[in-house]
Amino acid sequence: MKSIEARIAEELGARDVQVKAAVELLDGGATVPFIARYRKEVTGGLDDIQLRKLEERLGYLRELEDRRAAIFKSIEEQGKMTDELSREIAVADTKARLEDLYLPFKPKRRTKAMIAREAGLEPLADLLLGDPTKKPQDEAAAYVNAEKGVADVKAALEGARDILSERFAEDADLLARLREFMWDKAKLVSKVMDGKQDSGAKFSDYFDAAEPIAKVPSHRALAMFRGQKEEILALNLAIDEPEDRKALNEAERVIAAQSGVADQGRAADSWLIDVVHWCWRVKLKLSLELDLMGRLRQAAEDEAVRVFASNLKDVLMSAPAGGRPTLGLDPGLRTGCKVAVIAATGKVLEFATIYPHEPKRQWDESIAVLAALCHRHSLELVAIGNGTASRETDKLADDLMKRHPELKLTKVMVSEAGASVYSASEYASKELPELDVTIRGAVSIARRLQDPLAELVKIDPKSIGVGQYQHDVAEFRLSKALDAVVEDCVNAVGVEVNTASAKLLARVSGLGESLAQNIVAFRDANGPFKSRQQLLSVPRLGPKAFEQAAGFLRIREGEDALDNSSVHPEAYPVVRRILAVTGKEMSAVIGDTKLLKSLRPEEFTDETFGVPTVTDIIKELEKPGRDPRPEFKTATFKEGVEEMKDLQPGMMLEGVVTNVAAFGAFVDIGVHQDGLVHVSALADRFVKDPREVVKPGDVVKVRVLEVDIKRKRISLTMRSGETPQNRQNTETPKDRPMARNERKFMQDNKPAQNRGGGGGGDNALAAAFAKAGFKK
């Protein structure tokens, strides 16, 4: 059996030595971002994607080895271990295979087969299976024994049947063959339960549906599983059954072939065929169905987690507007618009509440308040939450800019997703104790325009709402995957240690909540950090944590210019060698692209730092602390198009992608209800995965195909030549209604939110990212 490292190396297409080195680093407490960025020589350049897969597989294979050892021990203690079984257990490469091998030896309650063996009926079972020319009734007569509970020939044959059925059902090779056969051939059948047609209307597409289980898409599988959980749908697997009820179906033929049973007209053949029928219907069908339903759920969850993680990464890595003074507006009607003035550093300078809309309609007064705030604090940006009254508030900002052109403001519509979660959180109450929960929402909206990553890390990733069916996915699996995404994003960008929140610092490699709090406390007590080395003075931040974190922390205007770069302190001597060779000061070398490109990395390597690290260092010196995120840009919503009733088929609009699902992309076009671009309408070419074309945050141009105001559905296209008149129906008849119905299910995924003001509950439900972009 290959070692764990060898198996992982084979799966990753890497060398054993690379994987072994990475495993040693992980076991030593190193994080994936640290290994990927600062230990390239050690791992041979494994990147963060490979390392995440390695980390996941390492956990699975170690669990597999632990289970293998436990099973081996159990069978040994029973005194039933054989050389052949030992070899089978040793080479089993999945948990399912291990459990199949263990099944005959697994401690269980007394079965009918056990009772039959105790009654001495196993020789009868062996005889009839080994020599089908024997007549079952004649042979069974010799085993009738009332004292042993075998009252007659029928009872003897039933006991022999139970013994063979259990033997067949515990054959590991047969189970493996049947499992794959069913996965390839079975259909997932969904039926509505009696009397649930009305209450389960949102599952209507699945009231009478059948589809090959291997081809059921993730979102459809999770929808059906939810319907089953809510007792609306009944799910089962079905295979084609022969017209002759006595004939074997395809699954039963697999059992017969594996067990040596065949209908050749011999005396016991008919009885053995009945045993196969019994084994399938009583022993195997239900257990295999549960296995394959579990496999489908696992595959569906894997895909849902992948989609959520990919979308989350795109949102976290979306373009920041940067450190510019910002006015945050949290729109609302009756309770007013909440206003927060945020400095370039993210500090709250001032706040207010205005009432420009119904019922008070204090339009001019509101503009006066906003203009005064903008003048007083030299504001540059206006961040408008995209909830209830967002377009009305957008008009207010337009009027403000027209009346006061000297302000030179730029307004941007910002997703409110998760703002209510943050506003009411314990962390927000500690961060902004002087502010009412309603004002905190406006603060969050402004800050997430300045730096989406820095603000969104304060929110549980699941509340950012860019997934599909996350409430149907195992909590631990989803949280682990999303936490990994957040960690990778934060460390890819880097963190300014003197301004970062504790929540952001906690995501830095090697830190965590406790050390992050200690850093903030030390900063508050002693003033800004002057150097990275000073971090070692923070309580409980030792050399190991420093090694993991230092390269990802930035100190602007510190004592050493390198402290504001991704160059790790351990590699500063490499930079000193570069300075010595060039004969220039640090300030002259940094940013001198021509000089840096002329350097040969191999001339600065040593026993610790090889060409990969030196190359990274030279690249970093060209532009220290470069931000990998894209350039900031905004979408412009069409003037006069503010509600669904303003839409007309054929309109060309600009919008922002709010969510990407397996069946298409949702786009905010500024009418409080996102439109759906079905996967078939994303491009002029065939698109298998929507993420090939779009990602959350993208600014796109779309054409309106269809508007259904009653059902709040907007159909859009990104095809260059498609219009409502010539729309190309490339979906199958089943695909289109399925895709439409996803809106209902994804709406149900919305987390309960309570804004507590600033638009109230309506505003809370208006998040652009909330489960596929539904808006109130």
N, C-alpha and C positions, 0 to 999 in steps of 0.2 A: 504494500500500500504506500502511495506517495505521501510525503510529509505535507502538512498544511501549507507551508510556504510554497512547495512545489506545485500544489494544486492551484493556489491563487495565482502564481506566476504564469501558469498555463492559461488560465482564464483571462488574465490581463494582457497576455502577449509580452510579458516582461521576463527578465532573468531571475533565477532563484535568489541570487545574491542581492538583487535590488529589493525583492520582497522581504527577505530576511532582515535586511538593514532597516526597512520601514517598520517592520513588526517590533524590532528591538527599540526603536525610537518611540513608537506608540506605547509600548509597555513601560517605557521609562518616563511616561507622562507628557511627552511632546504632543502638540496639537497638529492637526492636519495643515492649517495655514502656515505654521512655523516650519514644518518639514518641507512643504512644497516650496516655500520661499527661501529658506536659509540652510537647507541640508540637501541641496541638489547633488553635490559630489557624493554624499553618502548613499543616496537612493538611486543614483544614476539618472536623475532628472524626472522622477515620477511626478506628475502634476496633481493638482488638487482633486480633479475628477477621478483619476486612477486611485488616489489615496483614499477617497471616500468609499469607493467600491471595495478596496482592499480592507478597510476598517469594518465594513458591513459583513463581508465574507469571512473575515477572521473571527468575528463573533459567532456566526452561524456554524462554522467548522469546529470551533472549540466546543460549542454546545453539542455538536454531533459526536465529538470524541468523548465527552463526558457521558453522554447517553450510551455510547458503544461500550464503555467500560462498565457502566451500571448493568447493562443487559448481559454482558459476558459473565459478570460476577453472579448474577441471579441464576443463570442457567448452570453455571459451575456448581453452585450451592445445591441445586436440585439433583446434581449428579447425572445430567442429561447431555452434557457437552460431548460432541463428537468432533473428529478432525475436520470433516466436511463442513459441519455447521460453523466451526471456529473460523474456517477460511471464508465462508459466506459472510459472517459478521465482520470480519476484518476488511473486506473489500466493499462493503455496503457504502455507497456514496451519498445517500440522502437519508433524512430522518424517516421518511415513509418506508423505504426499503428495510431499515433497521427494525421498525415496528412490525412490518410484515413477517420478518424472520422470528421475531420474539413472540408473535401471537400465539403459537401452540404452547408456549412455556409460560405465558403470562398468567399469574394467579387470578382465578376467577371463581365465581359461584358455581355450584354443581350444575352441569348442563345435562340435557337428556342423553347426550352421547356418553358422558361419564357414567350415568346410571346404567346405560346399556352395556358398557364395558364391564362394570361391576357385576352385571347379570351374566357375563360370559358370552356376549354376542359378537365380540370382535372377530373371532374365527369365522363366523358365518358371513360377516361383511367381507372379509378378505377372500373367502372362498368364491363368493358370487362375483366379486370384481375380477378376481384372477382367472376364473373359469366360467364364462357366461353360458357354457353349454349345460350347466347344472340347473335343475328346476328349482326355483326359489321356494315354493311351497313344500316340496319334498325335503329339501335340505333344512328348512326352518323347523320342520316337525321335530327334529332331533334336539332342538334347543328350548322346547316348551318346558317350563319348570315353574310351577305356581309359587314354590317357596322363594324363588329368586325374582318374582314379580313378572314372569313371562307367562301370561295366562293361556295364550294360544299362538297359532302360526302367525296371525296378523300382528300380534304384539312383537313377536320375534323379528319379523321383517321390518317393522317400524323402527325397532331398536337398531338393526343393521343399517337402515336408511339414515338414522340420526348420526351414526358413527361415520359413515362415508361422507355425509353432507358436511360435517364439521371438519373432516380431514381435507376435503376439497377446499372449503372456505378458509382454511389456514395454510394453504399452499402459497408460499411467498411468490413463486414464479407465476402462478396462475393469477394471483391478485394484481401483479404488475401488468400482465398482459391484458387482463380485463379492464384495468383502470385506463390504460391507453386506448383500448378499443372503444370504451364508452366515451372518452373525451373526443375521439375522432368521429363517432357515429351518432351519439345520443343528441336529442333535442331538449332544450329547456322549454318546458310547457308552463304557461301562466294562465290561470283561470280566476275569475272573480268569485269570491265566496258568496253564498246565498244571502240575499238581502243587503249586500254591501254596495250595490251599484250607485246609489245616490251619495252616500257618505264617502265613498272612495272615488268620486268622479275624476279627481286629478290623476288617477291611475288608469283612466279609461283605455289608453292605448295598449294596456296589458291585460285587459279583461279576457281576451281570447287570443293569445299569441303563442307562437312556437318558433324557435330559432335554434340552429346548431349551437350547442353550448360553447364550442371552441371559437365561435365567431361573434359571440355577444360582446358588444363594446362595453367599456368600463362604466360609462354613465348610465347605460341602459340596465346593466346588471345591478348596479347599486340602487337604481330606482325600483326595480322589481324586489330586491331584498328588503327595501324599506316598506313596500306594499305588503310583503309577507309579515314583517315585524308588526305592522299596524293592523294585521288580521283582515286585510282587504283582499289580498291575493293568495292563492294556493299554488306553490311551485313544485314541480317534480320533473324527473327526467324520463324520457320515453325513447324507445327504439322501435323499429318496424317489427310488427308481430306477424307471423304467418297466418294464413286463413285457417289452416288446420290447427286447432288448439292443441292437439297432441304433438305436433311437430315442434322441433326445437327452434327458438329464435336465434339470432346471430350471437348473442352473448352466451346462451346456453350451448351453442356449438363450440365456442371457445373452451368452456368448461369440459365438455365431452372430449374434445381433442386432447386437452391437457391431461385428462384422467384415463384416457384409453377406452372410453365408452363409445360404442358404435352399434347402430341397429343393423345387424346382419342376419336377423331372423333366428338367432339362437334363443335358447329357453329363458335366459336371464336378461336378455337385451331390453325387453320392454320394461322390466322392473328397474334396471339401471337408468334407462331414459327418464323414468319417473323420479328417480333419485336426483338426477341432474335438474329436472324441473323444480323439485323441492328445494334443492340447494340454492338455486338462483332466486326463487321467489321469497323464501323464508330467511336464508342466511346472507346472501350477497347483495341483492338489489338495493335494499335500504342502506346498508353500510357503504356501498360504493356511491350511492347517490349523495350521501352526506359528505363523503370524501371529495367528490367532484364539485359539489356546491361550495365546499370549503376552498377548493382550488380556484374556482371561478371568483369567489369573493376575494381571495388573496391577490389574484391577477388584477381584479378591478380596483382593489385598494392600492396596489402598487402603481397603477396608472394614475389614479386620482392623486396620490401623493406626489408622483412625478410632475403632473400638471400644476398642482398647487405650488410645489417647490420652484418650478421654472417661472411661474407667474410672479411669485413672491420675490424672486431674485431680480426680475425685471423692474418691479415696483421699487424695491429698495435701491436699485442701482440707477433709477431714473435721474434725469438731469437736475441738479440743484440750481436755484436762482442765485445762490451765493449770499455772502454776508452783506446784505443791503437792507436798510431800514424799511420795515414792512408794516402795512395796515391790514390787520386781519378782520374780516367781516363774516360773522356767523348769521346768515339770513334767518328771518322769522317774520311772522305776520302779527298776530295779536300780542305776543310777548315782546315784540321788537327785535331789532337787529343788534347783536352784541358786537362791540368794537374793541379791538386791542391793538395798541401801538407797540411794536417790537423793534428793539435796536438791532443793529447789524450783528451783535453778539448773541442775540436771542433773548436778551433781558426785556422784561415787561416795563414799559415806560409810563403808559397811561391806558385807561380803559373807559368805556362809556356804553350807554344804550340809547339807540335812536329808534324813532317810530315813523319811517317814511311811508309805510304801506297801510293797507286796511287794518283796523278801522280808523286809526288816528290820522293817517295821511299827512304827516308833518314833513313833507318833501323838502321844502326850502330850508326849514330849520335843520334838517338832517344834513343837507349839503353844507350848511354853514359850520356845523360841528366838525364834519370830516375835513373841510378845507382848513379850519383852524388847527386841527391836529397835524395835518400834512405840513403846513407851514411851520408850525412850532418845532417839529422833529425832523424836518427835511426828508420826508418819506419818499421812496422811489417806487415801491411796489404796493399793489392792492391785491390781497388774496381773498377770494370770495368762495365761501363754502357752497357746494353744489346741491344743497338740500332744498326744502320748501322755500319758495320765494327767492330762489337763487337768480332766476332771470330778471325778476323785478329789481333785485339788488344790483345785478349787473347793469341795468339801465341807470340806476342811481349813480353808479361809478362812472358810467359814460357821461352823464350830465355833469358830474363833478369835474371831469377832465375837460369838458367843453367850456364850462364856465371859468375854469382856472387852468388855462393852458400853460401858465408859468410853472406849474408844479411838475410837469413832464413825468406824469405817472404811467406805469405799465400795470394793467389789470390782468389777473389770471384766475380762471375757475379752478378750484382745488377740491380734490376728493375729501369728503368728510369721513370716509370709512374708518371706523374705530375711534372717532373723536369722542363719542359718548363714553366708550369704555375707558379711555384715558381720563376724561374729565372727572369721572366718578371714582377713579382708582385711588388706592391708598398712596401710591407714589405721587400722583398729581396733588393730593392734599398736602403732602410734605414739600413738594417742589414749589407750589404756588399757594401757600396757606392763607394768604391775605385775599385771595380771589374767590368769588362765588363760582360754583361748579359750572354755571352757564357761561361765564367769561372765559373759563379755561378752554372751552371749545374753540373760541375765536383765537386764543393764543396758539393752540395746537395747529389750527388751519394756517396761520401766518408762518409758524416755524417750519411746517412741513413743506412750504414753498421754498423757504430759504435752504433747507437741507432735509429732504425726505428721509434719508437713512437715519440721521441723528434723532429725528422725532418719532419715526415709526418703530424704532427699537424699544420704545417705552410701552408699546402695546403688544399684547399676546399676538403672535403671528397669525393665529387662526381668526382673529377679529379683523384682520385687514381685508378679508373677504374676497380673495382672488382665486379661490379654489372651486371645485365642484364636489358636492356631496361630502364635505369634510366631516359632517356630523355622523356619517355612516362609516367612517374609517376608524380603526382602532386608535384610541387617543395616544397611546405611547408611541406607536409607529409614526404617526403624523407629527407629533411634537418633536421627536428626535430628528426627523428629516428637516423640519422647518428651522429648528435651532441650528442645524448644520449650515443651512443656507444663510441665516443671519450672521453666524460666525464668519463664514467665508466672505460675505459682502463687507462687513465692518472692517475686517483685516485687509481686504483688497484695497479699500479706500484709505485706511489709516485714521487715527483719532488724535485730535489736538488735546493734549492732556490738561491744558490750563483752562479750557472752556467746556469740555465734554461733561455731560451728565453722568451720574453714577450708572444709570441704565446702559448708556453707550459704552462706558469703560468696562462694564461687566462682561461685555461681549468680546473684549480684546483677548487674544490668545494668552493663556496662562493666568488670567486674573480671576474673574468671578465676582459675585455680589459683595462678598466680605472685603476683598482687597480693593474693589472699586470704591466702596464707602470709605475705606481708610485713606485712599488717595485724595478723595474730595475733602475729607476732614483735615488732612495734612495741608492741602492747598488753601483751605479757608483759614487755617491757623497761622500758616507761614508765608502766605502770598504765593504768587505764581512760581512754578518750577523754572529754574534757570538752566538746568541740564538734565539729560536722561539719567546720569549717574546719581543725581539727587533722589531719584525714585527709591534707591536702596535705603534711604532714611525713613521711608514709610513703614510703619509698624507691620510686621509679619510679611513684608514683601522681600523675600530672600533671593539668593542668586538664581535659583531655578525659575521662579516666577519672572524675574528680571530678564533672564535669557529668552523666555518664551514671548514676553510682551514688548520688550524695549524697541524692537525694530518696527512695530506697528504704531508706536506712540510718537507724536510730533510735538516739538516745542518751537514755536515761532519766536523769532528774535531772542533766541537763547545764546548762551556763551559759545556754543559751537554750531556752525551752520549745518553740520551733518545731522544735528539733532532734529532738523526739520525735513529729513529725508527718510527713505526706506532703507538706507544703509544701516546695517546692524552695528551697534557699538563694538562688537567683537571683531568687525572687519575694518574699523577705523585705521589700523596700521597699513592696510592695503592702500587706502587713500593717501596716507602720509608718504608712501613709497611713490605714488603717482606724482605728488607735489614735488618730491625730491628730484625725480627724473625730469619733470617739466621746468623746474626752477621757478615756479610761480606760486603766488599766494592762493589760498582757497578761493577768495572772492574773484580772482582772475580766471580760475579754472572752471568754476561752476557756470554753466550756461554757454561755455565756449565750444559749440558743436564741432567746429572745424578741428580744433585741437583734440577734442575727446575722440573723434572718429579716426584720428591718425594714430591713436595708441593701439598697441598690440597686447590684448589681454594676457597672453601666455607669458609676457615679460614680467608680470606682477603676481604670478601664482606662487604659492608655497605649499608646504605639506598639509595645510588646513584648507586653504581656499584655492579652488581650481578655476579653470577657464569659465565655467558657467556663472559662478559667483562674481568673478572679476568683470565679466561682461555685463551682468546686472548692475554692478556698481558704476561702471562707466556710463551706462545708459541713464542711470538715476542722476548722475552729476550733470547731465545735459539739462534736466528740468527737475530739480529736487521736489519731492512731495507731489508729483503730478497726480491729478485726479483721473482715475480710469473711466469715470462716468461721462456720458455724452454731453454735448453742448445744450444749454437750456433753450427751449423754444416752446411756443404756445400755439394752441389752435384758436382760430377766430370763428365764433359761431355766427351764422347768418342773421343779419338784422331783420327783425320782423318775424322770425321763426322762433317762437318761445314756448308753444304748446303743441301737442299732437295735432290739434285741429288746424294748425298753420302749415302742416306738411302736405305736400302734393306729390303723387307719383311722378317720377322723372326729375325731381329736384336734385341738384348737385350740392352737397354740403361738406363742410370740414368738421371733423370730430376727433375724439380721443378714444383709443381702445382702452376699455376699462377692465376687460376680462377675456381670457382665451380658454375655451373648453374644447373637448374632443370634436364637437360637432360644428364649431364655428367661433366667431369672435363677436363680442358685444361692444358697441360703439356709442359713446355719449355725444349726441348731436345738439344738446342744449334744450331738450323739451321735457325734461324730468322723467323720461323713459328711454332707456337705452334701446337701440335697434340691434337686430341680429343680422350679421353677415354669415350666412350658412357657409360651411367649408367649401361647398361646390361653387360659391360665388366670390371667393376671395381673390382669385386670379384668373387670367385667361388660360392658364394651364391647369392640369390636374394637381390637386393638393391633397396629400394624404394626412399630414399633420398641420393644423392651422398655424402652429408656431414657426413653420417654414417661412411664413409670409408676414405675420404680425406678432407683436408682443404688447403687454399692458404698457400704456404710456405713449405709444406711437401716435403721432398725428397723421390721420389718413383722410383721403377724399372718398366719399361714398355717394351713391345715387339711390334715391328712395324708390323702391319697387312697389311696396304695398303698405297701407296703413289701416289698421283695424282698431279704431278708438275704443270700441266696446270692450274688446278683450285685451287692450293695451299691448298691441303687437305691431312692431315696425320691422318690415323686411327691407334689408339694404343689400347693395351689391358693390363690389370693387372691380367687377369686370369692366374693361374699357368700353365695350360696345353694347353692353346689355341695358335694355330699357324695359319699362313695364309692358310695352307692346311686343317685344321680341324675346322676353326673358327665356332663358334656357333651362328647362327642367331636367337637369342631369341627375337629380336624386331619384332613387327608386321610389315607388308609391309609398313604401313603408317609411323611408328615411325622413321625408318632409314632415309628416305629422309628428313623428318621434322627436325631431329636432324642435318643433314648435312647443311640444309639451314639456321639453326640458325647462322652459322658463318657469313653469309652475313648480316643478320639483326643486329647482335651484332657489326659488323664492323662499321655499320652506326652510332652506338652510340658513336663513338670516339669523344671527344671534339676537337675542332679546336686548334691546337698547333703551336706555332711559336718559334722554338728554337733560331733563329737569329744567328746561327753559331754552331760550334762544331758538324758538321754533317748536319746542316741545317734542312729543313723540313723532310728529310728522317729520321733523328735521332729522330725527334719529334714523328713520327708515329710508332716508334719501341718499345713503352712501353710494357713490358711483361704483365702488368696488364691491358692494355688498352682494355676494353670491350671484355673480353673473350680471351685475350692474342693474338690478331692479331699482326703480325709484318710485317713491310715493307720488 
